[in-house]
């Protein structure tokens, strides 16, 4: 009798800045991801993006995310964990592609807050809203940084 291999939980870990890397943030993401895999009887598959700022976010700058997206499109990924949707992306275009592909390919999405079944319309809507807020927040922070730099230049 052959045992069916465990399904994989792809665990995506990323921080925005090097100061977060020096703390426990990546380790905490990994720990919770592995605990989630164990809780759901899934085999953990780690994807460490490391430090990847969302300020200049494109799929070219995020090779692990780009490969994850290809695996989702190929149907290889059925279970995905990230700390929250903003760890995957804060870029509206990238987030939309990712969320559409997750939904089209029936990916179950796990976060530190729980599980999102992308086939359930209301759950997917909440995920899309959280993604929009993350994108909006990122744009606001970028604008504040620009204004602060302009102020400092004008001041001196």
PyMOL commands that set and color helices and strands:
alter all, ss='L'
color gray80, all
select helices_A, chain A and resi 18-22+25-39+59-61+63-73+85-88+92-104+121-155
alter helices_A, ss='H'
color red, helices_A
select strands_A, chain A and resi 8-15+43-51+79-82+108-111+114-117
alter strands_A, ss='S'
color yellow, strands_A
deselect
rebuild
show_as cartoon
